[in-house]
Amino acid sequence: MKRIFLEVEKMIPGGDAISYYDGKAVFVEGGVPGDRVEVEIVKEKKDYLVGRIRRLLEPSEARTEALCPYFPECGGCQWQMVDYSWQLKFKRDIILDAFRRVGKMEQVPIGEVVGMDYPWHFRNKAQYPLKRTKNRVLIGYYREGTHHIVDIDSCPVQLKQFDPVLKGAKEILKREPLTIYNELKHYGKLRHFVLRGSENTGETLIVLVVKETAIVKTFAEKLQALDPERIIGVVENINPKRTNVIYGPRTRKVLGRPYYMEKVLGKSFRVSALSFFQVNVKQVTKLLEFMRSILGDWYNLVIDAYAGVGLFALNVADRARVVIGIEESTSSVKDAHENIGINNQFNVEYYEGKVENILPTMGSPDLLLLDPPRKGLEKEVIDFIIDRKPREIVYVSCNPVTLARDLKILVENYDIELVQPYDFFPHTHHVESLVFLKLRS
Ligand SMILES: C[S@@+](CC[C@H](N)C(=O)[O-])C[C@H]1O[C@@H](n2cnc3c(N)ncnc32)[C@H](O)[C@@H]1O
């Protein structure tokens, strides 16, 4: 295969490092902008090349030693070889790139990415696949792009309280007569070992995803004994399908509570096994504080589209006559109803269903909160905005590309007051952005 010399130019959305050769983009696996490298071309396509680094001739000043012993085998983090302050810079560059290329927008006020003071032990959700070998049980993450498990005993990005549970669970499982799922044969029961929890409340919830009901109370008790103070519940989620989707539709409580509690800005949130919650609570707290600082004092009607268990809705409810949350997950809506009661915020109402179906049936809010999944806004949502013209919009996005695509349309009627990015996912290429839009008068 052909070898070439390159200087890596930049990171692009999706987290790849690229350079150019003979007018073609070259994806440099594991490259860091500023690296001078000799790469072997391992794939040649009409529009691009893929290169594997054979010699690092001069490392970029952005390079650092990865802290995690499982990096880069474990596919969880992609950027541990990049110094944290440079990660923040590269994430901002990714947003700028998406706004220019996809949004065709040049003059957008984009702030610096707000990073973490200590970018470790922040992730409050771990979903591990498992495998049983002759005399061990492996629990860990898939090696990037494969289904080979990298067995881990600890993880520097997950909540510290998860480490002893992970290690202890392997020992318990070694002796347990519980079969472990084999995805090729669609045989065995335990499919995923999931930990969710909160540093603020100290609670941990164990979710065991099984092909068919299999978790007995005595087994759950052994798991709970690993950290009886923190482990407040063990549930099983039943996923009988031959699929890569982790969760099935049904969840059964085996022990304790089927949810954990989280606390953000003085509000309490119940979070069940299948409900969404932001994985980096320290960073979403900063985002919410900022959001409150830029919002007005009073709104008649706020609509929180893609509302989860009510994190945004409940954090703006003191500034509104009515807040309507729209959310498709039954589990999240159930939690949201509880959270309305727990926080005595009875001006918040919830509708269960798809935003694209429910939003068009509503009147015009004076504030619209949007926090869609990676694919961004559906056409119906954009049409609703163009038609009803909410005065203010806060669009929170985890995907700069779909954000830029949607903003390209919205800027015909709205001014972008600011774009404030946050690092919710240190050591990965992911970046969260808050965009504040005001209707042009
Ligand atoms: C990124 S989360 C945001 C949740 C909330 N803003 C928070 O911070 O906790 C997106 C949420 O939208 C929900 N969702 C995804 N697609 C949806 C759709 N088409 N209609 C309604 N809800 C949807 C998901 O279940 C998830 O709870």
The ligand as a Tripos MOL2 file, in Angstrom:
@<TRIPOS>MOLECULE
LIG
   27    29     1     0     0
SMALL
NO_CHARGES

@<TRIPOS>ATOM
      1 C1        -31.4980   15.0740   24.3980 C.3       1 LIG1
      2 S1        -32.8310   14.4760   25.3440 S.3       1 LIG1
      3 C2        -33.3150   15.9430   26.1730 C.3       1 LIG1
      4 C3        -34.1380   15.8130   27.4190 C.3       1 LIG1
      5 C4        -34.2140   17.0110   28.3530 C.3       1 LIG1
      6 N1        -34.1240   18.2860   27.6900 N.3       1 LIG1
      7 C5        -33.1450   16.9160   29.4180 C.2       1 LIG1
      8 O1        -32.2030   17.7050   29.3950 O.co2     1 LIG1
      9 O2        -33.2410   16.0270   30.2790 O.co2     1 LIG1
     10 C6        -34.0360   14.2170   24.1470 C.3       1 LIG1
     11 C7        -35.3320   13.6590   24.6560 C.3       1 LIG1
     12 O3        -36.2580   13.6700   23.5730 O.3       1 LIG1
     13 C8        -36.9790   12.4560   23.5290 C.3       1 LIG1
     14 N2        -37.3520   12.3120   22.1000 N.ar      1 LIG1
     15 C9        -36.5720   11.9090   21.0670 C.ar      1 LIG1
     16 N3        -37.2370   12.0240   19.9120 N.ar      1 LIG1
     17 C10       -38.4620   12.5140   20.2100 C.ar      1 LIG1
     18 C11       -39.5970   12.8700   19.4420 C.ar      1 LIG1
     19 N4        -39.5930   12.7510   18.1260 N.pl3     1 LIG1
     20 N5        -40.6830   13.3350   20.0800 N.ar      1 LIG1
     21 C12       -40.7100   13.4560   21.4380 C.ar      1 LIG1
     22 N6        -39.6460   13.1520   22.2170 N.ar      1 LIG1
     23 C13       -38.5480   12.6920   21.6110 C.ar      1 LIG1
     24 C14       -36.0600   11.4180   24.1030 C.3       1 LIG1
     25 O4        -36.8040   10.3580   24.6650 O.3       1 LIG1
     26 C15       -35.3080   12.2370   25.1540 C.3       1 LIG1
     27 O5        -35.9470   12.1830   26.3870 O.3       1 LIG1
@<TRIPOS>BOND
     1     1     2 1
     2     2     3 1
     3     2    10 1
     4     3     4 1
     5     4     5 1
     6     5     6 1
     7     5     7 1
     8     7     8 2
     9     7     9 1
    10    10    11 1
    11    11    12 1
    12    11    26 1
    13    12    13 1
    14    13    14 1
    15    13    24 1
    16    14    15 ar
    17    14    23 ar
    18    15    16 ar
    19    16    17 ar
    20    17    18 ar
    21    17    23 ar
    22    18    19 1
    23    18    20 ar
    24    20    21 ar
    25    21    22 ar
    26    22    23 ar
    27    24    25 1
    28    24    26 1
    29    26    27 1
@<TRIPOS>SUBSTRUCTURE
     1 LIG1         1 GROUP 0 **** ****
